[in-house]
């Protein structure tokens, strides 16, 4: 059976084992574990000591507690990733064996934290550095002199690169060796690309 929280594929067998362990927990212990996992996914330190004590009181050993925690984290993080609503989480968790009472508790906690989970997941998503500005200069061969003329043989691009969440951008230089002919072609193609972008922008207004 395909599930939305798994991205439209079958539920992994190991998760069924973890859900079976979670199903043995009383509601209070299960809710405490859900709260700990949500806190961890929102950037707070996971309190293993508290989680293990809760699991121990519920009759789980160390290995079972870790399995249950990992399974629960997988469910919540994947549900966030695939934009599942709380009703979907409840229904799909029930389908893979989680008791209705526990599924209700998970869905409620997930619903309350959903917006924050989405925001944190977006902030934490790997991003490539972005170019905030760019300048260029044409360099003369061996003389080291520079000009804005298109008759020289080297181009240096100066990129102002901002990394995610950086307050101070980094300036990087990229030097290209070009013949006069290739440089003229490059200038022509960049001008044509700029014209197309301007026309597209005007068409969107």
C-alpha positions as CSV (number, residue, x, y, z in Angstrom):
1,X,0.0,0.0,0.0
2,X,1.3,3.5,-0.9
3,X,1.3,6.2,1.7
4,X,1.6,10.0,1.3
5,X,3.9,10.4,4.2
6,X,6.4,8.1,2.6
7,X,6.3,10.0,-0.7
8,X,3.9,7.7,-2.4
9,X,5.8,4.4,-1.9
10,X,5.3,1.4,0.4
11,X,5.8,1.8,4.1
12,X,9.2,0.3,5.0
13,X,9.1,-2.9,7.0
14,X,11.3,-1.5,9.8
15,X,8.9,1.3,10.4
16,X,6.1,-1.3,10.9
17,X,8.2,-2.8,13.7
18,X,8.8,0.6,15.3
19,X,5.0,1.4,15.1
20,X,4.3,-1.9,16.8
21,X,6.6,-0.8,19.7
22,X,4.9,2.6,19.8
23,X,1.5,0.9,20.0
24,X,2.4,-0.6,23.4
25,X,2.9,2.8,25.0
26,X,0.3,4.3,27.2
27,X,-1.1,7.6,26.0
28,X,0.8,9.8,28.4
29,X,4.2,8.2,27.6
30,X,3.4,8.4,23.8
31,X,2.5,12.1,24.0
32,X,5.7,12.8,26.0
33,X,7.8,11.1,23.3
34,X,5.9,13.0,20.5
35,X,6.7,16.3,22.3
36,X,10.4,15.4,22.6
37,X,10.6,14.5,18.9
38,X,8.8,17.6,17.8
39,X,11.1,19.7,19.9
40,X,14.1,18.0,18.4
41,X,12.9,18.7,14.8
42,X,12.3,22.3,15.8
43,X,16.0,22.7,16.7
44,X,15.8,22.1,20.4
45,X,18.2,19.6,22.1
46,X,16.7,16.1,22.4
47,X,16.4,15.1,26.0
48,X,17.4,11.5,25.8
49,X,17.4,11.1,29.6
50,X,13.8,12.1,29.9
51,X,12.8,10.0,26.9
52,X,14.5,6.9,28.2
53,X,13.0,7.3,31.6
54,X,9.5,7.7,30.0
55,X,10.1,4.6,27.9
56,X,11.4,2.6,30.9
57,X,8.4,3.4,32.9
58,X,6.3,2.2,30.0
59,X,8.1,-1.1,29.9
60,X,10.5,-0.6,27.0
61,X,14.2,-1.4,27.1
62,X,16.9,0.9,25.6
63,X,16.9,-0.7,22.2
64,X,13.1,-0.5,21.9
65,X,13.1,3.2,23.1
66,X,15.6,4.1,20.4
67,X,13.5,2.3,17.8
68,X,10.3,3.9,18.8
69,X,12.0,7.4,18.8
70,X,13.6,6.9,15.4
71,X,10.3,5.7,13.9
72,X,8.3,8.6,15.3
73,X,10.9,11.1,14.0
74,X,10.7,9.5,10.6
75,X,7.0,9.8,10.5
76,X,6.9,13.4,11.6
77,X,9.8,14.6,9.4
78,X,8.5,12.8,6.4
79,X,5.0,14.1,6.9
80,X,6.4,17.6,7.1
81,X,8.5,17.0,4.0
82,X,5.6,15.8,1.9
83,X,3.1,18.4,3.3
84,X,0.7,16.0,4.9
85,X,-2.1,17.5,6.9
86,X,-3.1,16.2,10.3
87,X,-6.0,14.1,9.0
88,X,-3.7,12.3,6.6
89,X,-1.2,11.6,9.4
90,X,-4.0,10.2,11.6
91,X,-5.4,8.0,8.9
92,X,-2.1,6.6,7.6
93,X,-0.8,6.0,11.1
94,X,-4.0,4.0,11.9
95,X,-3.6,2.1,8.7
96,X,-0.1,0.9,9.6
97,X,-1.2,-0.2,13.1
98,X,-1.0,2.7,15.5
99,X,-4.0,2.6,17.9
100,X,-6.6,5.3,17.2
101,X,-6.1,7.0,20.5
102,X,-2.4,7.4,19.9
103,X,-2.9,8.4,16.2
104,X,-5.3,11.2,17.5
105,X,-2.7,12.4,19.9
106,X,0.1,12.5,17.2
107,X,-2.2,14.2,14.7
108,X,-3.2,16.9,17.2
109,X,0.5,17.7,18.2
110,X,1.5,17.6,14.6
111,X,-1.3,20.0,13.6
112,X,-0.3,22.5,16.4
113,X,3.4,22.5,15.3
114,X,2.8,22.2,11.5
115,X,3.5,25.8,10.6
116,X,6.6,26.0,12.7
117,X,7.8,22.6,11.3
118,X,7.3,23.8,7.7
119,X,9.2,27.0,8.5
120,X,12.1,25.3,10.2
121,X,12.3,22.7,7.4
122,X,12.5,25.4,4.8
123,X,15.2,27.3,6.7
124,X,17.2,24.1,7.3
125,X,17.0,23.0,3.6
126,X,20.4,22.9,1.9
127,X,20.8,25.9,-0.4
128,X,23.5,27.0,-2.9
129,X,25.1,30.4,-2.4
130,X,23.2,33.1,-4.2
131,X,24.8,35.8,-6.3
132,X,23.5,39.2,-5.0
133,X,25.5,41.3,-7.5
134,X,28.0,41.1,-10.3
135,X,30.5,43.4,-11.9
136,X,33.1,42.8,-14.6
137,X,36.2,44.3,-16.0
138,X,38.3,43.6,-19.1
139,X,42.1,43.1,-18.5
140,X,44.9,43.8,-21.0
141,X,47.3,41.0,-21.7
142,X,50.5,41.2,-19.8
143,X,50.4,44.9,-19.0
144,X,48.0,44.6,-16.1
145,X,46.1,47.7,-17.4
146,X,42.4,47.5,-17.5
147,X,39.6,49.1,-19.6
148,X,36.0,48.7,-20.5
149,X,36.8,48.1,-24.1
150,X,35.9,44.9,-25.9
151,X,39.3,44.6,-27.6
152,X,41.3,43.0,-24.8
153,X,41.8,39.3,-24.1
154,X,40.7,38.6,-20.5
155,X,37.5,39.2,-18.6
156,X,37.2,39.1,-14.8
157,X,33.8,38.6,-13.2
158,X,33.5,39.9,-9.7
159,X,30.7,38.1,-7.9
160,X,29.2,39.1,-4.7
161,X,28.1,35.8,-3.2
162,X,25.8,35.5,-0.2
163,X,25.6,32.2,1.6
164,X,22.4,31.2,3.3
165,X,21.8,33.1,6.6
166,X,25.1,35.0,6.2
167,X,24.9,38.7,7.0
168,X,28.1,39.6,5.1
169,X,28.4,38.5,1.5
170,X,31.7,37.1,0.1
171,X,33.3,38.7,-3.0
172,X,34.7,36.2,-5.4
173,X,36.7,36.8,-8.6
174,X,36.3,34.6,-11.7
175,X,38.8,35.3,-14.5
176,X,38.1,34.0,-18.0
177,X,40.7,34.1,-20.8
178,X,39.0,34.9,-24.1
179,X,40.0,35.9,-27.6
180,X,38.7,39.2,-29.0
181,X,36.2,37.3,-31.2
182,X,34.9,35.2,-28.4
183,X,34.6,38.2,-26.1
184,X,32.5,40.0,-28.7
185,X,30.2,37.0,-29.1
186,X,29.9,36.7,-25.3
187,X,28.9,40.4,-25.0
188,X,26.4,40.0,-27.9
189,X,24.8,36.9,-26.3
190,X,24.5,38.5,-22.9
191,X,22.9,41.6,-24.4
192,X,20.4,39.4,-26.2
193,X,19.6,37.5,-23.0
194,X,19.1,40.7,-21.1
195,X,16.7,41.9,-23.8
196,X,14.7,38.7,-23.5
197,X,14.5,39.0,-19.8
198,X,13.3,42.6,-20.0
199,X,10.7,41.6,-22.5
200,X,9.5,38.7,-20.3
201,X,9.3,41.0,-17.3
202,X,7.3,43.6,-19.2
203,X,4.9,40.9,-20.3
204,X,4.2,39.9,-16.7
205,X,3.2,43.4,-15.7
